[in-house]
Amino acid sequence: MNQDQLIGKNLQALRKKLGFTQDQIAVYLGILREEVSYYENGSRTIPSPLLSKLANLYGVDEYDFFEEDLEVASVNLALAFRADSLKASDLEQIAKFKKIVRNYLKMKTLLADESAGS
């Protein structure tokens, strides 16, 4: 499996696990649904800015998309938002919220590590 296929497999797995459709993701990214399909099946390389946007929406770190086994990755999907009629603006807000939470958790871990080292 090449890198594009690995990333695509993880993109699709996370999208499905969170209950998003390809159409919703396409609108959120400002691309065609077919492009989402190309990225998910690994036939095209997803541009880094789009990968970053999806990481924020899915609540994962970008490097998690490169993980061969997502179950092993530290993917925290507890912040799943499920709704059938989410708009692109809703997805933008969800992504911003998840990014804030991820950054908070990283800071908390860093501070705990720093305290333990003292």
N, C-alpha and C positions, 0 to 999 in steps of 0.2 A: 504494500500500500504506500503510495507516495504521499508527500506532505499535504497537497491540496485535497486528496481523498480523506486523509486523517482529519484535517480541519473540517471538511464538509460533513463527515460522519458525526463529529461533535456538534457542529452547528445545528444539524438536523435533530440530534438527540436532545439537546437542550431546548430547542424551539418546541418540540413535541412535549417534552416533560413539563414545560411551563404553559402549555395549552395555546400557543400562538399559531396562527396560520401563516402560510407563505405570503398570502395577500397582505396581512397586517404588517409583517416584517418588511415587505417591499415598500409599502406606503411610508413606514417609519424611516426607512433608509433613503427614500426618494428614488427608488429604482423600479424596474419592471419585475413582476413576479417570476418571470422566466429566469432572470439573473439570479434570484435567490435560489432557484432550482439548480442552476449551473454551479453555484458555489457549494451547495449542499451535496451534489453528486461528485464534486471534485474535478469537474471538467474545466473549471476556470479558477484562477487564483483570486481570492477576495482581497480587495485593496485594504491596506492597513487602517485607513480612517473608518471604513465600514466595520472592520473587525473590532475596532475600539468602541464604536457605538453599540455593537451587539454585546460586547463584554459588559458595558454599563447596563444595558437593558436586562441581560440575563443574570446580572449580579455575580459575575465571575471575573477572574483576572484573565488578561489576554493569553497568557501562557497556558491556561487550562485548555484552550482550543487545540493545543499541540500534544496533549496528553493521550497516550495510547489507550488508557483505561480510565474513563471518567469517574468510575467508582473509587479509584485510588486517589484521584485528584481531590484537592480540598474545596470542592465545589459545594457552595452553600445555597441550596435551592429553597430554603425556608421562606424566602421572600417572594413566593410565587403569587402573581396576581392573575386571577382567572376571570374572564368575562368575555361574552360573545360579541359585544358591541364596543370594543375599545377603539378609540380614535387615535390618530397619529399623535395628537397633542397629549393624550393620556399616556401613550408609550414614552413620550419625551419626559413627562413628569415621573413616571416609574423609574426610568433609567437614571435620572438625576438623584432620586431618593436612594436607589440601590448603590449608586456611586458614593454617596455620603456615608451610608452604613458601612460599606466595604472599607472606606478610608478610616472611619472611626475604629473599626475592628483591628485594622493594621496598626493604628497608633496605640491602641490599648495593648496589643501584643508587644510592641516595641517598648512601651513604658514598663510593662511587666518584666521583660527581659532585662532592661536596664536596672530595675530595682533588684532583681535577683543577682545581678552581677556586682552590686555594691557591697 
